[in-house]
């Protein structure tokens, strides 16, 4: 039902392309904007009709891409759902000593420690960090997200992450948030990843992976790294699992 509802929503929306971004506030309100720019602890929002509004960055939950609903985007969402929904049992995303970080980095011990603490697969955590910051603990995005797991100030504050550029603090907060999303979205990694990128409300509103190009690319990238790795350690009962041929994770910089 969830899959059918999502596809029906996307097909109905396909005739209405959009190109703006959406600023989502911590109180749940949202605003379509033409441009945005994070400047220190503020966010400058340029309205479509002109004019600039500056708000504290702590009031911004996230800024999401509103480029949606072309036939290609609908096809990409359908492919993700068909290829990954129900592929692995629930335990696939939980911590498993046999599933280690996918990339060689100096933060692997930190990743494993946080993954074990919050019962989240270390390989999945490392894939999220690779996609978010490429293991740069000082990364600041144009949306104001910070650190290894690119926490927005509002999210960091909610998770009690007081030092977002401290690797251990950032990773602990990010893994805790990822665990919350996995539990909220029925233990489905593709939905948790979509929510990590686009926000919980976007996933709930669309009933699945939202049709945003950025989010689709994000989810596909992480699953392309993580799926072969987890398939090697998780298999249906009585079936021996084998690593996918030619599927090896690249090293981080």
C-alpha positions as CSV (number, residue, x, y, z in Angstrom):
1,X,0.0,0.0,0.0
2,X,2.8,2.4,0.9
3,X,4.6,1.7,-2.4
4,X,1.4,2.2,-4.5
5,X,0.4,5.4,-2.6
6,X,3.9,6.9,-3.2
7,X,3.9,6.1,-7.0
8,X,0.3,7.5,-7.4
9,X,1.4,10.7,-5.6
10,X,4.4,11.1,-7.8
11,X,2.6,10.5,-11.1
12,X,-0.1,13.1,-10.2
13,X,2.7,15.6,-9.4
14,X,4.7,14.9,-12.5
15,X,3.0,17.6,-14.5
16,X,4.1,20.3,-12.1
17,X,7.9,20.8,-12.2
18,X,9.5,23.1,-9.6
19,X,12.9,24.5,-9.1
20,X,12.8,26.4,-5.8
21,X,14.3,25.3,-2.5
22,X,12.3,24.9,0.7
23,X,13.5,26.2,4.0
24,X,12.0,24.1,6.8
25,X,11.9,25.8,10.2
26,X,12.2,24.0,13.5
27,X,8.6,24.8,14.4
28,X,7.4,22.8,11.4
29,X,6.6,25.8,9.1
30,X,8.2,25.9,5.7
31,X,8.9,28.6,3.0
32,X,9.8,28.3,-0.7
33,X,12.9,30.4,-1.5
34,X,14.8,31.3,-4.6
35,X,18.2,31.2,-3.0
36,X,19.7,30.7,0.5
37,X,23.0,31.3,2.1
38,X,24.4,30.4,5.5
39,X,26.5,33.2,7.0
40,X,28.0,32.2,10.4
41,X,25.0,31.8,12.7
42,X,22.4,33.1,10.3
43,X,20.6,32.1,7.1
44,X,19.8,34.5,4.4
45,X,16.7,33.5,2.5
46,X,15.9,35.2,-0.9
47,X,12.2,35.1,-1.8
48,X,11.0,34.2,-5.3
49,X,9.4,37.6,-5.7
50,X,12.4,39.4,-4.3
51,X,13.5,40.5,-0.9
52,X,15.8,38.9,1.6
53,X,15.0,37.6,5.1
54,X,17.7,36.8,7.6
55,X,16.9,34.3,10.3
56,X,19.0,32.6,13.0
57,X,20.5,29.4,11.7
58,X,19.2,27.7,14.9
59,X,15.7,28.2,13.6
60,X,16.3,26.3,10.4
61,X,15.8,22.6,10.5
62,X,17.1,22.1,7.0
63,X,16.9,23.4,3.4
64,X,15.6,20.9,0.9
65,X,15.6,20.7,-2.9
66,X,12.2,21.3,-4.4
67,X,13.1,20.1,-7.9
68,X,10.7,17.2,-8.2
69,X,8.4,15.1,-10.3
70,X,9.9,14.6,-13.8
71,X,9.3,11.1,-15.3
72,X,13.0,10.3,-14.7
73,X,12.7,11.2,-11.0
74,X,9.5,9.0,-10.6
75,X,11.4,6.1,-12.3
76,X,14.4,6.5,-9.9
77,X,12.1,6.5,-6.8
78,X,10.3,3.4,-8.1
79,X,13.7,1.6,-8.7
80,X,14.9,2.3,-5.2
81,X,11.7,1.0,-3.7
82,X,11.7,-2.2,-5.8
83,X,15.4,-2.9,-5.4
84,X,15.7,-2.3,-1.7
85,X,12.4,-2.7,0.1
86,X,12.4,-5.9,2.0
87,X,15.8,-7.1,0.7
88,X,17.3,-7.6,4.1
89,X,15.9,-8.7,7.5
90,X,15.5,-6.1,10.2
91,X,18.9,-7.0,11.8
92,X,20.8,-5.8,8.7
93,X,21.1,-2.3,10.0
94,X,21.9,-3.3,13.6
95,X,25.5,-3.4,15.0
96,X,27.4,-6.5,14.0
97,X,31.0,-7.1,14.8
98,X,31.5,-8.7,11.4
99,X,30.3,-5.6,9.6
100,X,33.1,-3.0,9.8
101,X,33.5,0.6,8.4
102,X,33.7,0.5,4.6
103,X,36.4,3.1,4.2
104,X,39.9,3.5,5.6
105,X,39.9,6.6,7.8
106,X,41.4,7.7,11.1
107,X,37.8,7.9,12.5
108,X,37.1,4.2,12.2
109,X,37.5,3.5,15.9
110,X,35.1,6.4,16.7
111,X,32.6,5.1,14.2
112,X,32.7,1.6,15.6
113,X,32.3,2.9,19.2
114,X,29.3,5.0,18.3
115,X,27.8,2.2,16.2
116,X,28.0,-0.3,19.0
117,X,26.6,2.2,21.5
118,X,23.5,3.0,19.5
119,X,23.2,-0.5,17.8
120,X,23.6,0.7,14.2
121,X,25.7,-1.0,11.6
122,X,29.2,0.5,11.4
123,X,29.4,0.0,7.6
124,X,26.2,2.1,7.2
125,X,27.5,4.8,9.5
126,X,30.8,5.1,7.5
127,X,28.8,5.3,4.2
128,X,26.8,8.2,5.6
129,X,29.9,10.0,6.7
130,X,31.5,9.4,3.3
131,X,28.5,10.9,1.5
132,X,28.0,13.8,4.0
133,X,31.6,15.1,4.5
134,X,34.1,12.7,2.9
135,X,35.5,12.4,6.4
136,X,36.3,16.1,6.9
137,X,35.5,16.9,10.5
138,X,35.6,20.7,9.8
139,X,33.2,20.6,6.8
140,X,30.5,23.3,6.7
141,X,27.9,23.1,4.0
142,X,26.3,26.0,2.2
143,X,23.2,25.1,4.2
144,X,25.0,25.4,7.5
145,X,25.4,21.7,8.4
146,X,28.6,20.9,10.3
147,X,31.1,18.2,10.9
148,X,31.6,14.6,9.9
149,X,27.9,13.8,9.8
150,X,26.8,17.3,8.8
151,X,24.5,18.1,11.6
152,X,22.4,21.3,11.3
153,X,22.7,23.5,14.4
154,X,19.1,22.8,15.4
155,X,19.6,19.1,15.2
156,X,22.9,19.2,17.0
157,X,21.2,21.2,19.8
158,X,18.4,18.7,20.1
159,X,20.9,15.8,20.3
160,X,23.0,17.7,22.9
161,X,26.0,17.9,20.5
162,X,27.7,21.0,21.9
163,X,30.9,20.6,19.9
164,X,29.8,19.8,16.3
165,X,33.4,19.9,15.0
166,X,34.6,17.4,17.6
167,X,34.6,14.0,15.7
168,X,33.4,11.9,18.6
169,X,30.6,14.3,19.6
170,X,29.5,14.7,16.0
171,X,29.5,11.0,15.2
172,X,27.7,10.1,18.4
173,X,25.0,12.7,17.6
174,X,24.7,11.6,14.0
175,X,24.4,7.9,14.8
176,X,21.9,8.6,17.5
177,X,19.8,10.5,14.9
178,X,20.2,7.8,12.3
179,X,19.0,5.2,14.9
180,X,15.9,7.4,15.6
181,X,15.1,7.5,11.9
182,X,15.5,3.8,11.4
183,X,13.1,3.1,14.3
184,X,10.6,5.7,13.1
185,X,10.5,4.5,9.5
186,X,9.9,0.8,10.1
187,X,13.6,-0.2,10.1
188,X,13.8,0.6,6.4
189,X,17.3,2.0,5.7
190,X,16.3,3.6,2.4
191,X,13.6,5.7,4.2
192,X,15.9,6.5,7.1
193,X,18.6,7.7,4.7
194,X,16.0,9.8,2.8
195,X,14.9,11.4,6.1
196,X,18.5,12.1,7.1
197,X,18.9,14.1,3.9
198,X,15.4,15.6,3.3
199,X,13.8,15.5,6.7
200,X,11.2,13.3,8.4
201,X,8.3,15.4,7.2
202,X,9.3,15.0,3.6
203,X,9.4,11.2,3.9
204,X,6.1,11.1,5.8
205,X,4.4,13.5,3.3
206,X,5.3,11.4,0.3
207,X,4.9,8.1,2.0
208,X,8.4,7.1,1.0
209,X,11.6,8.4,-0.6
210,X,10.7,12.0,-1.7
211,X,11.2,12.7,-5.4
212,X,14.0,15.2,-4.9
213,X,17.0,14.8,-7.2
214,X,19.5,15.5,-4.4
215,X,17.8,13.0,-2.0
216,X,17.5,10.3,-4.7
217,X,21.2,10.6,-5.5
218,X,22.1,10.6,-1.9
219,X,20.1,7.4,-1.1
220,X,21.4,5.6,-4.2
221,X,25.0,6.5,-3.5
222,X,24.9,5.2,0.1
223,X,23.0,2.0,-0.8
224,X,25.4,1.3,-3.7
225,X,28.2,1.2,-1.1
226,X,26.4,-0.4,1.8
227,X,24.2,-3.1,0.1
228,X,27.0,-5.3,-1.2
229,X,28.8,-5.1,2.2
230,X,25.8,-6.0,4.3
231,X,24.8,-8.7,1.9
232,X,28.1,-10.4,2.7
233,X,27.2,-10.6,6.4
234,X,23.4,-11.0,6.4
235,X,21.6,-13.7,4.5
236,X,18.3,-15.6,4.7
237,X,18.4,-18.6,7.0
238,X,20.0,-21.6,5.3
239,X,21.4,-19.6,2.4
240,X,25.2,-18.9,2.3
241,X,25.9,-15.3,1.4
242,X,28.7,-14.2,-0.9
243,X,30.1,-10.7,-1.6
244,X,28.8,-9.3,-4.8
245,X,31.3,-9.8,-7.6
246,X,33.5,-6.8,-8.2
247,X,31.8,-4.8,-5.4
248,X,34.6,-3.3,-3.3
249,X,34.3,-0.1,-1.4
250,X,36.6,2.7,-2.4
251,X,39.0,4.2,0.1
252,X,38.4,7.6,1.6
253,X,40.8,10.4,0.9
